[in-house]
Amino acid sequence: MVGGSRLRQIGWAMALGLVFVLFAALSFRVSAVKSDVIRAERQIIALTQENMRLETEFETRANQQQLANWNAVDFGYIAPRADQYLENERQLASLSQPVMPDAPSPIRVARADVPAEMPAMVSPLTGKPMDAEPAVKEQKAPARVVKTARADAPRASLAERLGMTAEIEATSPDFTGGARIGE
């Protein structure tokens, strides 16, 4: 009985080994077929793109022929020749026609006379003239600002701090006034 059991074990081991070999062969075959399918799909995509490129080329060439036919029949355009190019403005001006008596007046461009001396630059905030020389000045240490405030004095507005006067008038009952800034 021991011999029969041993033979059965060897038979099962051989059957299991055979199944494993067949499974491995089948896996390799499936992998090979899968890579063939991927390669075929890539070729299909490449051929589709090539087909689209060729169709575009064909349509372009067909349009060129149609445009050439239209040009020959309707438009009459031809490529410029070397003797058609002008060398300077005088040659261009020589091609013009004299002005007819009923022709509209030419378009004129507005132009202001430039004064001999430009006016001084004025700050839009303070109204004081700015330095005309944009020379780089020596950088000084920033001056220390000392704030003194009275307890009863309201805080100065931006216009007052810049040296401008501000007059605020109440224009609505909710006290949102309109500010007028004077110089």
KEMI-774966 format. One line per 4 residues: number of its first residue (from 1); their letters; for each residue x, y, z of C-alpha. Coordinates in steps of 0.05 Angstrom, whole numbers. Each point is the difference from the previous one (the first is absolute). Example, Ala and Ser with C-alpha at 12.3 -4.5 7.8 and 13.67 -1.06 7.14 Angstrom:
<pamis>
1) as) 246/-90/156 | 27/69/-13
</pamis>
This chain:
<pamis>
1) mvgg) 0/0/0 | 57/46/12 | 24/-9/-72 | -68/19/-28
5) srlr) -5/62/43 | 70/21/-21 | -17/-10/-73 | -63/41/8
9) qigw) 40/57/32 | 50/-1/-57 | -58/-1/-50 | -32/60/33
13) amal) 66/37/2 | 11/-14/-74 | -71/22/-17 | 10/63/42
17) glvf) 67/14/-35 | -32/-11/-68 | -57/48/17 | 51/52/24
21) vlfa) 41/-7/-65 | -64/6/-42 | -22/60/41 | 68/35/-10
25) alsf) -2/-16/-75 | -71/27/-4 | 20/64/38 | 59/11/-47
29) rvsa) -45/-11/-60 | -53/48/27 | 55/52/12 | 26/-9/-71
33) vksd) -70/8/-30 | -12/61/44 | 64/34/-24 | -20/-18/-72
37) vira) -68/33/11 | 33/63/29 | 48/3/-58 | -58/-8/-49
41) erqi) -38/56/35 | 60/46/-5 | 6/-16/-74 | -74/15/-9
45) ialt) 9/67/35 | 61/17/-42 | -35/-20/-65 | -62/41/20
49) qenm) 44/61/12 | 36/-11/-66 | -67/-7/-35 | -24/66/31
53) rlet) 65/34/-22 | -7/-26/-71 | -74/22/-3 | 20/69/23
57) efet) 56/3/-52 | -49/-22/-54 | -52/52/21 | 53/54/2
61) ranq) 25/-17/-69 | -71/-3/-26 | -13/69/30 | 64/26/-32
65) qqla) -25/-22/-68 | -68/32/13 | 33/64/24 | 45/0/-62
69) nwna) -62/-8/-44 | -36/56/36 | 62/44/-6 | 6/-14/-74
73) vdfg) -74/13/-14 | -24/51/52 | 57/35/34 | 59/0/-47
77) yiap) 54/3/53 | 70/-18/-20 | 64/-6/40 | 41/64/4
81) radq) 59/7/-46 | 68/28/18 | -12/64/-39 | -63/15/40
85) ylen) 38/14/65 | 15/73/16 | 67/23/26 | -21/63/37
89) erql) -57/48/17 | 12/43/-61 | -17/-57/-47 | -63/-12/41
93) asls) -18/74/-4 | 11/0/-75 | -57/-50/-7 | -51/47/31
97) qpvm) -52/37/-40 | -12/75/6 | -55/22/48 | -67/10/-35
101) pdap) -39/63/14 | -58/-37/33 | 44/-45/42 | -10/1/76
105) spir) 51/37/42 | 55/-44/28 | -4/-24/71 | 39/44/47
109) vara) 30/-20/66 | -5/46/60 | 67/25/23 | 19/50/54
113) dvpa) 59/46/-6 | 55/-21/48 | 21/59/44 | 75/16/3
117) empa) 0/-13/74 | -44/-52/34 | -40/23/60 | 23/-22/69
121) mvsp) -28/-65/26 | -51/11/56 | -19/-52/52 | -74/-18/-8
125) ltgk) -6/-9/76 | 33/62/26 | -1/47/-60 | 72/18/13
129) pmda) 52/-3/-56 | 44/-62/-1 | 75/0/-9 | 17/4/-73
133) epav) 65/-39/8 | -12/-74/9 | 70/-5/29 | 9/-51/55
137) keqk) 2/36/66 | 40/-23/59 | -40/-46/43 | -7/29/69
141) apar) -22/-37/61 | -75/6/7 | -20/57/45 | -33/-20/64
145) vvkt) -73/20/0 | -27/23/66 | -75/0/5 | -33/47/47
149) arad) -74/-4/5 | -48/39/42 | -54/-38/35 | -54/45/-30
153) apra) 30/4/-71 | -30/-47/-52 | 47/-44/-39 | 27/34/-63
157) slae) -25/-26/-66 | 45/-21/-57 | -13/65/-37 | 20/41/61
161) rlgm) 62/-42/11 | 20/13/-73 | -9/74/9 | -68/6/-33
165) taei) -63/26/31 | -62/-44/3 | -70/26/8 | -52/-51/17
169) eats) -73/16/-8 | -57/-44/22 | -40/-17/-61 | -46/-53/28
173) pdft) -33/-14/67 | 44/-61/13 | 60/47/5 | 38/-29/-60
177) ggar) 25/66/-26 | 31/16/-65 | 72/25/8 | 26/57/-40
181) ige) 75/7/-1 | 29/68/-15 | 72/23/-8
</pamis>
